[in-house]
Amino acid sequence: MGNSMAYRLCRESDGAELWAQARRLCALMSEGEPLVDLVAELQTPEDVWRMAEALPEARFHSQALPFDDREWSHVYRADALPSSAHEMQILLPFRVEEEVPAEGPVDAFVRALGYGPASVYRGGYWPDVPELGIEAYPKYEAVQAVFNSDALDGEEPAGHHTLFVHLSKWGDLPRAEWLAGQLGTRVVGGAVAGR
């Protein structure tokens, strides 16, 4: 078991712009994983209803209810969510975590986001860059778009969105700088422990 090191490549005030940058990075991968990890905290009834429309097969976990292993009432299918704002308010916030096909509802997920922390994570492999002596490393590489936060885990709320690249567990600043250059940006700060 190992971890990646992640580098911030940019911060954006517009989530759609950050997602466009993330898609550009995904297109650079020599091979992308077929599944994408989606995570979001939904803070308002409207957030939940938008996300239920974007991810109709998702499970929505109420964070307001204590866990009870005999009673699974804190988990709702999209079609079983409360329809009134009052009933929904009691259950907020909700958390949704889904693994979806890369060609699936990722764009709809991003459009449905509110102001809670959220993340889109796509693993893959970066290509060799022979002119810089950079070789592909077959583990831990990924793109992660983090919304409304400046941290990989969403624990640092922010009024902006942050794009990370995950690289080998030893870090790879030249690779991170090359990827940033492909977007016309620079690495922001040092490496942070990834996943």
C-alpha positions, 0 to 999 in steps of 0.5 A, a space after each residue: 500500500 502506498 500513497 501519492 503526492 499531490 501538487 496544486 496546479 491552479 485555483 479558480 473562482 469558477 467551478 466550470 473553468 476548473 472542471 475544463 482544466 481538469 478535463 484537459 489534464 485527463 486528455 493528456 493521460 496516456 491511459 485513464 482509469 475507466 471509473 471516476 470517484 465522485 464525492 460531494 457534501 450537499 448542504 441545502 435541499 436544492 443541492 440534494 434535489 439537483 444531485 438526485 437528478 444528476 445521479 439518479 442511482 446514487 445513495 444519499 447519506 444523511 450526516 444529521 442522523 446518528 449511525 445505527 447498524 440496525 436502522 439504515 434510515 440514514 441512507 436514501 435512494 434518489 427516488 426515496 428522498 423527502 420531497 418537502 424542504 422541511 423534511 429535507 432540512 432535518 436530514 442535512 447535510 447529505 453526502 454522496 459518494 459514487 464511482 461512475 464510468 468516465 464517460 458517465 454523468 461526471 459533467 452533470 455531477 459538476 453542474 449540480 454542485 452547490 457550495 459544499 466541498 466536493 471532488 472528482 478523482 480520475 486515475 490514470 497514467 501520464 505519458 513519458 516526456 523523453 525530452 525532459 527525461 521524465 518516464 511514466 510511473 504506473 501507480 498513484 497518478 491521477 487528476 483531482 478537481 476539488 470544489 469549494 475547498 483548498 484541500 484534497 479531503 475538502 476539510 479546508 473550505 474555500 471560496 475557490 476550487 483547486 486542481 491537483 495532480 497526483 504523482 508517485 509516492 516520492 513526488 515528482 516536481 518536474 512532472 508536476 511542472 510539466 503538467 502545469 505548463 500544459 495548462 499555462 499555469 504553475 505549481 502552487 506550493 509544495 507537494 501534499 500527501 495524496 491518497 
